[in-house]
Amino acid sequence: MPKIKIDDALYDRVKKIAETAGYASADEFIVHIIERELSKVEAADDEQQVIERLRGLGYIE
């Protein structure tokens, strides 16, 4: 499994928030945050593709 390096101070902040939020570990919290952000980006990309298709079909200008 790939590993990433982050600053110790940032990891300490993540660990503290993960515990407060009820996550089993800091890693679980980090995975959740990354998945949530990726979903936002993917949704924005999907929305932009729909807009371009509608524009191409002449439904919007």
Rosetta blueprint (number, residue, H / E / L):
1 M L
2 P L
3 K L
4 I L
5 K L
6 I L
7 D L
8 D H
9 A H
10 L H
11 Y H
12 D H
13 R H
14 V H
15 K H
16 K H
17 I H
18 A H
19 E H
20 T H
21 A H
22 G L
23 Y L
24 A L
25 S L
26 A H
27 D H
28 E H
29 F H
30 I H
31 V H
32 H H
33 I H
34 I H
35 E H
36 R H
37 E H
38 L H
39 S H
40 K H
41 V H
42 E H
43 A H
44 A H
45 D H
46 D H
47 E H
48 Q H
49 Q H
50 V H
51 I H
52 E H
53 R H
54 L H
55 R H
56 G H
57 L L
58 G L
59 Y L
60 I L
61 E L
